[in-house]
Amino acid sequence: MPSILFVGIDVSSKNNVVCCLPEGDVHKPLSRFTVTNDEPGVMIFQERIKALMSKHGLTHIRFGLEATGPFSSHLARYLQSVLTFEPYEHAVYVFNPSLIKEFKKAHFLYAPKNDRVDAWFIAAKLRSGHLPRAYTWSESMAALQRLTRTRFHVVHTLTRETNFLLTNLFLKFSSYASGPFRHKTSATSLAVIEEFASVEDIIHMSVEDLMAFVMERGRNQFENPEEVALALQKAARSSYRLPKAMADAVNFAMASNIRIIRSLQEQAKSLQKAIEDHLASIPQTLTSVPGMGPIFAAGILSEIGDIGRFPSHMKLAKYAGLAWTENQSGNFKGVESRLIKSGNRYLKYYFTEAAKSVQVHDTIFAQYYSHKKAEPAKYAEKRALALTARKLVRLVDHLLRTNRLYEPQEVIRQEA
């Protein structure tokens, strides 16, 4: 006797299109309906599903929907932890949209693309089996994820703004790269760029006055301000000169750019403090790894969530996009392989950034990175970093499963 109802939901910003399939190979849905994607809509959805269960004498419900960012987050949470479907047992599954797309192709080469068809295929995927781990929701992890993803957005925006600033900087001060500032967006560097209208202003300024400017804006952090001043004047003398109209336009553009950069820098600092405060309330051992600061640990934790979702570190690496493609057929095996293009871009970012830091602070990771970087291969540095990040996945997987502090021999044991 059929006992499971498979409920596929195609989510959009306004509506949730629902298709309910019974067990077996029946193509005709038991019910189709549409509700609004808001709280009143899900309450109507709840009552209709319970009525359908009672009418057909079913006992279990499987809900399925695609991960569509903010549009699906409320519905998934309500289905998993807010709504009640008693006395019926229910589970929620959130699919990567690419899985549903490939599932459609496997059954129909030219299936139409509309909400009703998509809802049917989601329900059919539920019914076919091979499901991911059931969706669970954690308020603390969801809140941490909002903060770490916002930081990701701010950092990438800051990088874009900085790159745009550097294009204008070359026009204004073409030899600035050979100047004394390693970080072109440091407070002192930005002050030099903003407050000197042209390279001539730097050239004609006395070394003593330029030293005083550097000391004031650098808050006396430079060991040899005279050397900084002389390096600035040397770079200014070798730079191209701009005509006045062009110089005025470049200065205006850079002033606007610098205001945005300073604002983003402040936002990044505020987010760092918020992330650190939030992480302090979550028990974890990742920060015991040398170089794994609270920001990287928070980014990794918030994207992984429950480590039980992943059967092994290999599945976790694939989810993070830190797995390699394979090209083999018969006796042929491709020599080169590339990182897969799928995966969680936030998790990949935080694993990669963490690997950069860990290989600096931990001897075992430093040796591994140096060894891989020395191997004769294309893109040796990028390859070494990706492999180091993959090694870090194994360590993180181990620490999360055992809830233990980091010990270097644990890494050695995993490598054996």
C-alpha atoms as a printed R data frame, in Angstrom:
    type eleno elety resid chain resno      x      y       z
1   ATOM     1    CA   MET     A     1  0.000  0.000   0.000
2   ATOM     2    CA   PRO     A     2  1.492  3.417  -0.936
3   ATOM     3    CA   SER     A     3  2.575  5.353   2.147
4   ATOM     4    CA   ILE     A     4  4.835  8.191   0.964
5   ATOM     5    CA   LEU     A     5  3.817 11.466  -0.633
6   ATOM     6    CA   PHE     A     6  6.525 13.144  -2.751
7   ATOM     7    CA   VAL     A     7  6.033 16.912  -2.849
8   ATOM     8    CA   GLY     A     8  8.041 18.877  -5.414
9   ATOM     9    CA   ILE     A     9  8.031 22.655  -5.004
10  ATOM    10    CA   ASP     A    10  9.253 25.081  -7.646
11  ATOM    11    CA   VAL     A    11 10.107 28.275  -5.768
12  ATOM    12    CA   SER     A    12 10.068 31.819  -7.115
13  ATOM    13    CA   SER     A    13 10.055 35.205  -5.431
14  ATOM    14    CA   LYS     A    14  6.249 35.418  -5.579
15  ATOM    15    CA   ASN     A    15  4.820 31.887  -5.767
16  ATOM    16    CA   ASN     A    16  5.482 28.268  -4.851
17  ATOM    17    CA   VAL     A    17  4.213 25.837  -7.516
18  ATOM    18    CA   VAL     A    18  3.514 22.439  -5.964
19  ATOM    19    CA   CYS     A    19  3.306 18.957  -7.494
20  ATOM    20    CA   CYS     A    20  2.422 15.908  -5.352
21  ATOM    21    CA   LEU     A    21  3.297 12.428  -6.628
22  ATOM    22    CA   PRO     A    22  2.456  9.038  -5.091
23  ATOM    23    CA   GLU     A    23  4.810  6.076  -4.857
24  ATOM    24    CA   GLY     A    24  5.352  3.891  -7.909
25  ATOM    25    CA   ASP     A    25  5.674  4.869 -11.565
26  ATOM    26    CA   VAL     A    26  2.464  6.890 -11.776
27  ATOM    27    CA   HIS     A    27  3.023 10.050 -13.811
28  ATOM    28    CA   LYS     A    28 -0.236 11.739 -12.941
29  ATOM    29    CA   PRO     A    29  0.049 13.899  -9.808
30  ATOM    30    CA   LEU     A    30 -2.303 13.421  -6.890
31  ATOM    31    CA   SER     A    31 -2.534 17.181  -6.676
32  ATOM    32    CA   ARG     A    32 -1.191 20.367  -8.191
33  ATOM    33    CA   PHE     A    33 -1.617 23.822  -6.723
34  ATOM    34    CA   THR     A    34  0.110 27.178  -6.310
35  ATOM    35    CA   VAL     A    35  0.482 29.262  -3.145
36  ATOM    36    CA   THR     A    36  2.149 32.593  -2.519
37  ATOM    37    CA   ASN     A    37  5.724 32.552  -1.257
38  ATOM    38    CA   ASP     A    38  4.943 34.153   2.100
39  ATOM    39    CA   GLU     A    39  3.718 33.109   5.533
40  ATOM    40    CA   PRO     A    40 -0.012 33.020   4.687
41  ATOM    41    CA   GLY     A    41  0.862 30.969   1.607
42  ATOM    42    CA   VAL     A    42  2.785 28.304   3.547
43  ATOM    43    CA   MET     A    43 -0.060 28.024   6.062
44  ATOM    44    CA   ILE     A    44 -2.444 27.229   3.197
45  ATOM    45    CA   PHE     A    45  0.184 24.814   1.844
46  ATOM    46    CA   GLN     A    46  0.332 23.041   5.207
47  ATOM    47    CA   GLU     A    47 -3.418 22.512   5.379
48  ATOM    48    CA   ARG     A    48 -3.642 21.235   1.797
49  ATOM    49    CA   ILE     A    49 -0.841 18.728   2.308
50  ATOM    50    CA   LYS     A    50 -2.380 17.424   5.538
51  ATOM    51    CA   ALA     A    51 -5.768 17.086   3.835
52  ATOM    52    CA   LEU     A    52 -4.145 15.185   0.952
53  ATOM    53    CA   MET     A    53 -2.379 12.838   3.374
54  ATOM    54    CA   SER     A    54 -5.623 12.100   5.194
55  ATOM    55    CA   LYS     A    55 -7.591 11.589   1.984
56  ATOM    56    CA   HIS     A    56 -5.167  8.980   0.574
57  ATOM    57    CA   GLY     A    57 -4.209  7.329   3.858
58  ATOM    58    CA   LEU     A    58 -0.497  8.162   3.580
59  ATOM    59    CA   THR     A    59  1.993  8.214   6.440
60  ATOM    60    CA   HIS     A    60  5.233  9.891   5.263
61  ATOM    61    CA   ILE     A    61  5.992 13.110   3.374
62  ATOM    62    CA   ARG     A    62  9.122 14.016   1.456
63  ATOM    63    CA   PHE     A    63  9.428 17.651   0.470
64  ATOM    64    CA   GLY     A    64 11.860 18.706  -2.238
65  ATOM    65    CA   LEU     A    65 12.887 22.116  -3.554
66  ATOM    66    CA   GLU     A    66 15.821 23.682  -5.316
67  ATOM    67    CA   ALA     A    67 18.355 25.895  -3.540
68  ATOM    68    CA   THR     A    68 17.476 29.301  -4.959
69  ATOM    69    CA   GLY     A    69 19.166 31.565  -2.438
70  ATOM    70    CA   PRO     A    70 16.865 33.820  -0.383
71  ATOM    71    CA   PHE     A    71 13.735 32.718  -2.273
72  ATOM    72    CA   SER     A    72 13.941 29.150  -0.927
73  ATOM    73    CA   SER     A    73 15.482 29.814   2.495
74  ATOM    74    CA   HIS     A    74 12.241 30.786   4.281
75  ATOM    75    CA   LEU     A    75 10.271 27.887   2.832
76  ATOM    76    CA   ALA     A    76 12.948 25.293   3.662
77  ATOM    77    CA   ARG     A    77 13.166 26.544   7.245
78  ATOM    78    CA   TYR     A    78  9.391 26.593   7.720
79  ATOM    79    CA   LEU     A    79  9.034 23.077   6.316
80  ATOM    80    CA   GLN     A    80 11.825 21.716   8.488
81  ATOM    81    CA   SER     A    81 11.310 23.421  11.842
82  ATOM    82    CA   VAL     A    82  8.269 25.739  11.940
83  ATOM    83    CA   LEU     A    83  5.309 23.973  10.334
84  ATOM    84    CA   THR     A    84  3.861 20.831  11.881
85  ATOM    85    CA   PHE     A    85  2.545 17.913   9.849
86  ATOM    86    CA   GLU     A    86  1.701 15.579  12.737
87  ATOM    87    CA   PRO     A    87  0.869 12.743  12.835
88  ATOM    88    CA   TYR     A    88  2.754 12.346   9.555
89  ATOM    89    CA   GLU     A    89  6.541 11.986   9.443
90  ATOM    90    CA   HIS     A    90  8.255 14.349   7.037
91  ATOM    91    CA   ALA     A    91 11.726 15.220   5.708
92  ATOM    92    CA   VAL     A    92 12.943 18.128   3.600
93  ATOM    93    CA   TYR     A    93 15.506 17.866   0.774
94  ATOM    94    CA   VAL     A    94 17.142 20.882  -0.842
95  ATOM    95    CA   PHE     A    95 18.665 20.137  -4.254
96  ATOM    96    CA   ASN     A    96 21.370 21.843  -6.219
97  ATOM    97    CA   PRO     A    97 19.482 23.190  -9.291
98  ATOM    98    CA   SER     A    98 22.043 21.544 -11.579
99  ATOM    99    CA   LEU     A    99 21.010 18.118 -10.254
100 ATOM   100    CA   ILE     A   100 17.397 18.711 -11.236
101 ATOM   101    CA   LYS     A   101 18.525 20.024 -14.627
102 ATOM   102    CA   GLU     A   102 20.569 16.875 -15.289
103 ATOM   103    CA   PHE     A   103 17.741 14.673 -14.009
104 ATOM   104    CA   LYS     A   104 15.408 16.293 -16.552
105 ATOM   105    CA   LYS     A   105 17.902 15.695 -19.362
106 ATOM   106    CA   ALA     A   106 18.261 12.049 -18.366
107 ATOM   107    CA   HIS     A   107 14.528 11.512 -18.920
108 ATOM   108    CA   PHE     A   108 13.640 13.979 -21.673
109 ATOM   109    CA   LEU     A   109 16.108 15.616 -24.036
110 ATOM   110    CA   TYR     A   110 13.840 18.559 -24.734
111 ATOM   111    CA   ALA     A   111 11.655 18.909 -21.655
112 ATOM   112    CA   PRO     A   112  9.880 22.281 -21.524
113 ATOM   113    CA   LYS     A   113 11.042 24.794 -18.928
114 ATOM   114    CA   ASN     A   114  8.173 26.097 -16.826
115 ATOM   115    CA   ASP     A   115  7.179 26.056 -13.159
116 ATOM   116    CA   ARG     A   116  4.694 23.159 -13.457
117 ATOM   117    CA   VAL     A   117  7.184 20.922 -15.258
118 ATOM   118    CA   ASP     A   118  9.987 21.804 -12.837
119 ATOM   119    CA   ALA     A   119  7.797 20.996  -9.815
120 ATOM   120    CA   TRP     A   120  6.959 17.583 -11.358
121 ATOM   121    CA   PHE     A   121 10.630 16.760 -11.936
122 ATOM   122    CA   ILE     A   122 11.564 17.773  -8.389
123 ATOM   123    CA   ALA     A   123  8.904 15.404  -7.059
124 ATOM   124    CA   ALA     A   124 10.093 12.690  -9.470
125 ATOM   125    CA   LYS     A   125 13.684 13.156  -8.298
126 ATOM   126    CA   LEU     A   126 12.498 12.690  -4.715
127 ATOM   127    CA   ARG     A   127 10.734  9.495  -5.744
128 ATOM   128    CA   SER     A   128 13.754  8.131  -7.646
129 ATOM   129    CA   GLY     A   129 15.957  7.951  -4.543
130 ATOM   130    CA   HIS     A   130 19.705  8.766  -4.307
131 ATOM   131    CA   LEU     A   131 18.820 11.720  -2.129
132 ATOM   132    CA   PRO     A   132 21.193 14.045  -0.287
133 ATOM   133    CA   ARG     A   133 21.134 14.212   3.487
134 ATOM   134    CA   ALA     A   134 17.873 15.685   4.749
135 ATOM   135    CA   TYR     A   135 17.921 19.444   5.262
136 ATOM   136    CA   THR     A   136 18.468 20.743   8.798
137 ATOM   137    CA   TRP     A   137 18.436 24.338   9.954
138 ATOM   138    CA   SER     A   138 20.573 25.918  12.658
139 ATOM   139    CA   GLU     A   139 19.870 29.491  13.693
140 ATOM   140    CA   SER     A   140 23.428 30.133  14.895
141 ATOM   141    CA   MET     A   141 24.992 28.754  11.694
142 ATOM   142    CA   ALA     A   142 22.520 30.582   9.456
143 ATOM   143    CA   ALA     A   143 23.305 33.860  11.206
144 ATOM   144    CA   LEU     A   144 27.052 33.233  10.953
145 ATOM   145    CA   GLN     A   145 26.679 32.413   7.269
146 ATOM   146    CA   ARG     A   146 24.948 35.748   6.627
147 ATOM   147    CA   LEU     A   147 27.921 37.542   8.170
148 ATOM   148    CA   THR     A   148 30.643 35.534   6.396
149 ATOM   149    CA   ARG     A   149 28.928 35.779   3.015
150 ATOM   150    CA   THR     A   150 28.523 39.516   3.465
151 ATOM   151    CA   ARG     A   151 32.221 39.756   4.246
152 ATOM   152    CA   PHE     A   152 32.942 37.742   1.087
153 ATOM   153    CA   HIS     A   153 30.897 40.273  -0.893
154 ATOM   154    CA   VAL     A   154 32.611 43.274   0.753
155 ATOM   155    CA   VAL     A   155 36.123 41.856   0.227
156 ATOM   156    CA   HIS     A   156 35.478 41.109  -3.435
157 ATOM   157    CA   THR     A   157 33.930 44.530  -3.975
158 ATOM   158    CA   LEU     A   158 36.937 46.101  -2.267
159 ATOM   159    CA   THR     A   159 39.246 44.171  -4.593
160 ATOM   160    CA   ARG     A   160 37.368 45.420  -7.659
161 ATOM   161    CA   GLU     A   161 37.422 49.006  -6.397
162 ATOM   162    CA   THR     A   162 41.134 48.734  -5.631
163 ATOM   163    CA   ASN     A   163 41.907 47.410  -9.106
164 ATOM   164    CA   PHE     A   164 39.949 50.273 -10.638
165 ATOM   165    CA   LEU     A   165 41.837 52.742  -8.438
166 ATOM   166    CA   LEU     A   166 45.146 51.322  -9.651
167 ATOM   167    CA   THR     A   167 44.203 51.931 -13.292
168 ATOM   168    CA   ASN     A   168 43.653 55.619 -12.551
169 ATOM   169    CA   LEU     A   169 46.702 55.719 -10.312
170 ATOM   170    CA   PHE     A   170 48.944 54.728 -13.213
171 ATOM   171    CA   LEU     A   171 47.593 57.678 -15.195
172 ATOM   172    CA   LYS     A   172 48.222 60.116 -12.352
173 ATOM   173    CA   PHE     A   173 51.425 58.632 -10.926
174 ATOM   174    CA   SER     A   174 52.807 56.044 -13.344
175 ATOM   175    CA   SER     A   175 55.831 55.069 -11.219
176 ATOM   176    CA   TYR     A   176 53.899 54.786  -7.945
177 ATOM   177    CA   ALA     A   177 54.325 51.004  -7.967
178 ATOM   178    CA   SER     A   178 58.081 51.496  -7.462
179 ATOM   179    CA   GLY     A   179 57.414 53.804  -4.513
180 ATOM   180    CA   PRO     A   180 57.722 53.010  -0.804
181 ATOM   181    CA   PHE     A   181 54.218 51.686  -0.117
182 ATOM   182    CA   ARG     A   182 53.689 47.949  -0.330
183 ATOM   183    CA   HIS     A   183 49.922 48.263   0.187
184 ATOM   184    CA   LYS     A   184 48.538 50.890  -2.153
185 ATOM   185    CA   THR     A   185 45.312 51.227  -0.151
186 ATOM   186    CA   SER     A   186 46.943 51.754   3.254
187 ATOM   187    CA   ALA     A   187 45.905 54.927   5.092
188 ATOM   188    CA   THR     A   188 49.178 56.734   4.302
189 ATOM   189    CA   SER     A   189 49.178 55.675   0.661
190 ATOM   190    CA   LEU     A   190 45.591 56.831   0.136
191 ATOM   191    CA   ALA     A   191 46.436 60.165   1.776
192 ATOM   192    CA   VAL     A   192 49.329 60.690  -0.667
193 ATOM   193    CA   ILE     A   193 47.153 59.797  -3.660
194 ATOM   194    CA   GLU     A   194 44.293 62.017  -2.540
195 ATOM   195    CA   GLU     A   195 46.028 65.118  -1.200
196 ATOM   196    CA   PHE     A   196 48.686 65.696  -3.857
197 ATOM   197    CA   ALA     A   197 47.008 66.911  -7.030
198 ATOM   198    CA   SER     A   198 49.986 66.027  -9.247
199 ATOM   199    CA   VAL     A   199 53.457 64.531  -9.159
200 ATOM   200    CA   GLU     A   200 54.899 68.063  -9.426
201 ATOM   201    CA   ASP     A   201 53.479 68.854  -5.971
202 ATOM   202    CA   ILE     A   202 55.544 66.008  -4.526
203 ATOM   203    CA   ILE     A   203 58.650 66.918  -6.504
204 ATOM   204    CA   HIS     A   204 58.585 70.576  -5.428
205 ATOM   205    CA   MET     A   205 57.843 69.858  -1.773
206 ATOM   206    CA   SER     A   206 60.843 69.928   0.555
207 ATOM   207    CA   VAL     A   207 62.030 66.608   1.930
208 ATOM   208    CA   GLU     A   208 61.441 67.896   5.485
209 ATOM   209    CA   ASP     A   209 57.799 68.817   4.761
210 ATOM   210    CA   LEU     A   210 57.182 65.519   2.949
211 ATOM   211    CA   MET     A   211 58.700 63.663   5.912
212 ATOM   212    CA   ALA     A   212 56.379 65.509   8.275
213 ATOM   213    CA   PHE     A   213 53.391 64.600   6.093
214 ATOM   214    CA   VAL     A   214 54.385 60.923   6.031
215 ATOM   215    CA   MET     A   215 54.975 60.850   9.804
216 ATOM   216    CA   GLU     A   216 51.613 62.501  10.516
217 ATOM   217    CA   ARG     A   217 49.565 60.322   8.165
218 ATOM   218    CA   GLY     A   218 51.529 57.206   9.048
219 ATOM   219    CA   ARG     A   219 51.123 57.896  12.790
220 ATOM   220    CA   ASN     A   220 54.885 57.568  13.265
221 ATOM   221    CA   GLN     A   221 54.856 53.937  12.150
222 ATOM   222    CA   PHE     A   222 57.634 54.347   9.580
223 ATOM   223    CA   GLU     A   223 61.122 53.582  10.910
224 ATOM   224    CA   ASN     A   224 62.793 55.853   8.335
225 ATOM   225    CA   PRO     A   225 60.385 58.566   7.113
226 ATOM   226    CA   GLU     A   226 63.180 60.322   5.210
227 ATOM   227    CA   GLU     A   227 63.703 57.193   3.115
228 ATOM   228    CA   VAL     A   228 59.972 57.087   2.396
229 ATOM   229    CA   ALA     A   229 59.935 60.749   1.351
230 ATOM   230    CA   LEU     A   230 62.948 60.350  -0.940
231 ATOM   231    CA   ALA     A   231 61.442 57.223  -2.545
232 ATOM   232    CA   LEU     A   232 58.215 59.124  -3.207
233 ATOM   233    CA   GLN     A   233 60.055 61.986  -4.878
234 ATOM   234    CA   LYS     A   234 62.151 59.597  -6.957
235 ATOM   235    CA   ALA     A   235 58.998 57.824  -8.219
236 ATOM   236    CA   ALA     A   236 57.346 61.185  -8.924
237 ATOM   237    CA   ARG     A   237 60.277 62.396 -11.041
238 ATOM   238    CA   SER     A   238 60.163 59.314 -13.264
239 ATOM   239    CA   SER     A   239 56.393 59.429 -13.791
240 ATOM   240    CA   TYR     A   240 54.587 60.666 -16.893
241 ATOM   241    CA   ARG     A   241 52.988 64.108 -16.744
242 ATOM   242    CA   LEU     A   242 49.285 64.661 -17.421
243 ATOM   243    CA   PRO     A   243 47.695 67.713 -19.077
244 ATOM   244    CA   LYS     A   244 45.548 69.749 -16.661
245 ATOM   245    CA   ALA     A   245 42.082 68.774 -17.957
246 ATOM   246    CA   MET     A   246 42.974 65.086 -17.834
247 ATOM   247    CA   ALA     A   247 44.583 65.472 -14.401
248 ATOM   248    CA   ASP     A   248 41.453 67.130 -13.003
249 ATOM   249    CA   ALA     A   249 39.237 64.317 -14.320
250 ATOM   250    CA   VAL     A   250 41.535 61.607 -12.942
251 ATOM   251    CA   ASN     A   251 41.697 63.291  -9.518
252 ATOM   252    CA   PHE     A   252 37.904 63.568  -9.358
253 ATOM   253    CA   ALA     A   253 37.492 59.892 -10.298
254 ATOM   254    CA   MET     A   254 40.095 58.778  -7.768
255 ATOM   255    CA   ALA     A   255 38.561 60.855  -4.972
256 ATOM   256    CA   SER     A   256 35.235 59.120  -5.530
257 ATOM   257    CA   ASN     A   257 36.966 55.737  -5.686
258 ATOM   258    CA   ILE     A   258 38.898 56.373  -2.467
259 ATOM   259    CA   ARG     A   259 35.715 57.292  -0.553
260 ATOM   260    CA   ILE     A   260 34.207 53.955  -1.566
261 ATOM   261    CA   ILE     A   261 37.368 52.063  -0.581
262 ATOM   262    CA   ARG     A   262 37.510 53.686   2.849
263 ATOM   263    CA   SER     A   263 33.851 52.893   3.436
264 ATOM   264    CA   LEU     A   264 34.395 49.264   2.415
265 ATOM   265    CA   GLN     A   265 37.437 49.017   4.684
266 ATOM   266    CA   GLU     A   266 35.338 50.213   7.609
267 ATOM   267    CA   GLN     A   267 32.591 47.732   6.757
268 ATOM   268    CA   ALA     A   268 35.142 44.911   6.596
269 ATOM   269    CA   LYS     A   269 36.410 45.825  10.081
270 ATOM   270    CA   SER     A   270 32.878 45.930  11.488
271 ATOM   271    CA   LEU     A   271 32.048 42.570   9.935
272 ATOM   272    CA   GLN     A   272 35.224 41.033  11.312
273 ATOM   273    CA   LYS     A   273 34.246 42.099  14.833
274 ATOM   274    CA   ALA     A   274 30.685 40.772  14.392
275 ATOM   275    CA   ILE     A   275 31.960 37.437  13.036
276 ATOM   276    CA   GLU     A   276 34.452 37.012  15.868
277 ATOM   277    CA   ASP     A   277 31.775 37.794  18.493
278 ATOM   278    CA   HIS     A   278 29.318 35.345  16.927
279 ATOM   279    CA   LEU     A   279 31.902 32.577  16.525
280 ATOM   280    CA   ALA     A   280 32.796 32.862  20.214
281 ATOM   281    CA   SER     A   281 29.362 31.436  21.074
282 ATOM   282    CA   ILE     A   282 29.827 28.334  18.858
283 ATOM   283    CA   PRO     A   283 31.931 25.416  20.183
284 ATOM   284    CA   GLN     A   284 34.602 24.530  17.610
285 ATOM   285    CA   THR     A   285 38.243 23.435  17.360
286 ATOM   286    CA   LEU     A   286 39.242 24.802  13.953
287 ATOM   287    CA   THR     A   287 40.960 27.854  15.428
288 ATOM   288    CA   SER     A   288 43.449 25.498  17.107
289 ATOM   289    CA   VAL     A   289 45.094 25.098  13.696
290 ATOM   290    CA   PRO     A   290 48.001 27.589  13.353
291 ATOM   291    CA   GLY     A   291 47.002 30.293  10.882
292 ATOM   292    CA   MET     A   292 43.310 29.390  11.016
293 ATOM   293    CA   GLY     A   293 41.916 32.628  12.417
294 ATOM   294    CA   PRO     A   294 38.299 33.189  13.461
295 ATOM   295    CA   ILE     A   295 37.311 34.645  10.080
296 ATOM   296    CA   PHE     A   296 38.459 31.600   8.097
297 ATOM   297    CA   ALA     A   297 37.081 29.194  10.709
298 ATOM   298    CA   ALA     A   298 33.716 30.973  10.675
299 ATOM   299    CA   GLY     A   299 33.520 30.964   6.876
300 ATOM   300    CA   ILE     A   300 34.276 27.236   6.718
301 ATOM   301    CA   LEU     A   301 31.983 26.269   9.601
302 ATOM   302    CA   SER     A   302 29.006 28.288   8.363
303 ATOM   303    CA   GLU     A   303 29.104 26.720   4.898
304 ATOM   304    CA   ILE     A   304 29.647 23.143   6.083
305 ATOM   305    CA   GLY     A   305 27.051 23.225   8.844
306 ATOM   306    CA   ASP     A   306 26.548 19.664  10.063
307 ATOM   307    CA   ILE     A   307 29.580 17.620   9.021
308 ATOM   308    CA   GLY     A   308 27.330 14.554   9.055
309 ATOM   309    CA   ARG     A   309 25.916 15.767   5.723
310 ATOM   310    CA   PHE     A   310 29.111 14.496   4.095
311 ATOM   311    CA   PRO     A   311 29.944 10.767   4.174
312 ATOM   312    CA   SER     A   312 33.680 11.452   3.785
313 ATOM   313    CA   HIS     A   313 36.266 14.179   3.275
314 ATOM   314    CA   MET     A   314 36.115 13.395  -0.458
315 ATOM   315    CA   LYS     A   315 32.462 14.420  -0.589
316 ATOM   316    CA   LEU     A   316 33.262 17.555   1.405
317 ATOM   317    CA   ALA     A   317 36.089 18.437  -1.001
318 ATOM   318    CA   LYS     A   318 33.748 18.013  -3.964
319 ATOM   319    CA   TYR     A   319 31.164 20.260  -2.299
320 ATOM   320    CA   ALA     A   320 33.909 22.854  -1.818
321 ATOM   321    CA   GLY     A   321 34.959 22.642  -5.473
322 ATOM   322    CA   LEU     A   322 38.362 21.245  -4.452
323 ATOM   323    CA   ALA     A   323 38.220 18.070  -6.530
324 ATOM   324    CA   TRP     A   324 39.685 17.364  -9.931
325 ATOM   325    CA   THR     A   325 38.080 16.236 -13.167
326 ATOM   326    CA   GLU     A   326 39.009 12.857 -14.604
327 ATOM   327    CA   ASN     A   327 39.397 12.097 -18.307
328 ATOM   328    CA   GLN     A   328 39.794  8.351 -18.886
329 ATOM   329    CA   SER     A   329 38.506  5.937 -21.500
330 ATOM   330    CA   GLY     A   330 39.859  2.431 -22.153
331 ATOM   331    CA   ASN     A   331 43.650  2.593 -22.125
332 ATOM   332    CA   PHE     A   332 43.653  6.377 -22.411
333 ATOM   333    CA   LYS     A   333 44.057  8.558 -19.360
334 ATOM   334    CA   GLY     A   334 44.394 12.313 -19.649
335 ATOM   335    CA   VAL     A   335 47.610 13.752 -18.241
336 ATOM   336    CA   GLU     A   336 46.175 17.097 -17.198
337 ATOM   337    CA   SER     A   337 43.165 17.567 -14.962
338 ATOM   338    CA   ARG     A   338 41.434 20.705 -13.761
339 ATOM   339    CA   LEU     A   339 39.443 21.635 -10.707
340 ATOM   340    CA   ILE     A   340 35.746 20.951 -11.101
341 ATOM   341    CA   LYS     A   341 33.660 24.018 -11.898
342 ATOM   342    CA   SER     A   342 30.836 23.154  -9.536
343 ATOM   343    CA   GLY     A   343 30.898 23.517  -5.768
344 ATOM   344    CA   ASN     A   344 30.174 26.072  -3.073
345 ATOM   345    CA   ARG     A   345 32.120 29.188  -4.065
346 ATOM   346    CA   TYR     A   346 32.048 30.612  -0.530
347 ATOM   347    CA   LEU     A   347 33.477 27.439   0.987
348 ATOM   348    CA   LYS     A   348 36.120 27.216  -1.741
349 ATOM   349    CA   TYR     A   349 37.143 30.820  -1.072
350 ATOM   350    CA   TYR     A   350 37.480 30.368   2.695
351 ATOM   351    CA   PHE     A   351 39.362 27.054   2.343
352 ATOM   352    CA   THR     A   352 41.776 28.617  -0.151
353 ATOM   353    CA   GLU     A   353 42.367 31.739   1.926
354 ATOM   354    CA   ALA     A   354 42.829 29.611   5.042
355 ATOM   355    CA   ALA     A   355 45.355 27.424   3.188
356 ATOM   356    CA   LYS     A   356 47.413 30.524   2.316
357 ATOM   357    CA   SER     A   357 47.600 31.411   5.994
358 ATOM   358    CA   VAL     A   358 48.074 27.907   7.417
359 ATOM   359    CA   GLN     A   359 50.986 27.090   5.100
360 ATOM   360    CA   VAL     A   360 52.775 30.138   6.514
361 ATOM   361    CA   HIS     A   361 52.216 29.256  10.186
362 ATOM   362    CA   ASP     A   362 52.313 25.441  10.259
363 ATOM   363    CA   THR     A   363 55.487 23.492   9.463
364 ATOM   364    CA   ILE     A   364 53.758 20.432   7.996
365 ATOM   365    CA   PHE     A   365 51.599 22.489   5.637
366 ATOM   366    CA   ALA     A   366 54.566 24.725   4.758
367 ATOM   367    CA   GLN     A   367 56.637 21.707   3.713
368 ATOM   368    CA   TYR     A   368 53.752 20.246   1.745
369 ATOM   369    CA   TYR     A   369 53.123 23.549  -0.085
370 ATOM   370    CA   SER     A   370 56.839 24.005  -0.898
371 ATOM   371    CA   HIS     A   371 57.099 20.435  -2.163
372 ATOM   372    CA   LYS     A   372 54.101 20.806  -4.474
373 ATOM   373    CA   LYS     A   373 55.216 24.223  -5.674
374 ATOM   374    CA   ALA     A   374 58.620 22.782  -6.659
375 ATOM   375    CA   GLU     A   375 57.076 20.059  -8.825
376 ATOM   376    CA   PRO     A   376 57.373 20.707 -12.579
377 ATOM   377    CA   ALA     A   377 53.798 21.547 -13.539
378 ATOM   378    CA   LYS     A   378 51.782 24.279 -15.165
379 ATOM   379    CA   TYR     A   379 50.589 27.026 -12.841
380 ATOM   380    CA   ALA     A   380 52.789 25.561 -10.085
381 ATOM   381    CA   GLU     A   381 51.860 28.159  -7.457
382 ATOM   382    CA   LYS     A   382 48.093 27.950  -8.027
383 ATOM   383    CA   ARG     A   383 48.287 24.154  -8.182
384 ATOM   384    CA   ALA     A   384 50.251 24.012  -4.921
385 ATOM   385    CA   LEU     A   385 47.707 26.252  -3.190
386 ATOM   386    CA   ALA     A   386 44.769 24.170  -4.440
387 ATOM   387    CA   LEU     A   387 46.439 20.957  -3.246
388 ATOM   388    CA   THR     A   388 47.205 22.544   0.118
389 ATOM   389    CA   ALA     A   389 43.570 23.619   0.425
390 ATOM   390    CA   ARG     A   390 42.550 20.042  -0.396
391 ATOM   391    CA   LYS     A   391 44.851 18.780   2.342
392 ATOM   392    CA   LEU     A   392 43.234 21.275   4.713
393 ATOM   393    CA   VAL     A   393 39.827 19.804   3.836
394 ATOM   394    CA   ARG     A   394 40.981 16.448   5.229
395 ATOM   395    CA   LEU     A   395 42.136 18.088   8.437
396 ATOM   396    CA   VAL     A   396 38.954 20.128   8.891
397 ATOM   397    CA   ASP     A   397 36.830 17.051   8.226
398 ATOM   398    CA   HIS     A   398 38.770 15.137  10.888
399 ATOM   399    CA   LEU     A   399 38.539 17.910  13.505
400 ATOM   400    CA   LEU     A   400 34.825 18.424  12.994
401 ATOM   401    CA   ARG     A   401 34.039 14.708  13.231
402 ATOM   402    CA   THR     A   402 36.178 14.101  16.324
403 ATOM   403    CA   ASN     A   403 35.751 17.523  17.974
404 ATOM   404    CA   ARG     A   404 39.424 17.440  18.890
405 ATOM   405    CA   LEU     A   405 42.099 20.114  19.007
406 ATOM   406    CA   TYR     A   406 44.638 20.130  16.211
407 ATOM   407    CA   GLU     A   407 47.739 17.987  16.618
408 ATOM   408    CA   PRO     A   408 50.261 17.836  13.735
409 ATOM   409    CA   GLN     A   409 50.546 14.045  13.951
410 ATOM   410    CA   GLU     A   410 46.853 13.819  13.034
411 ATOM   411    CA   VAL     A   411 47.685 15.213   9.613
412 ATOM   412    CA   ILE     A   412 50.564 12.785   9.201
413 ATOM   413    CA   ARG     A   413 48.287  9.883  10.089
414 ATOM   414    CA   GLN     A   414 45.729 10.949   7.490
415 ATOM   415    CA   GLU     A   415 48.435 11.146   4.826
416 ATOM   416    CA   ALA     A   416 49.735  7.643   5.564
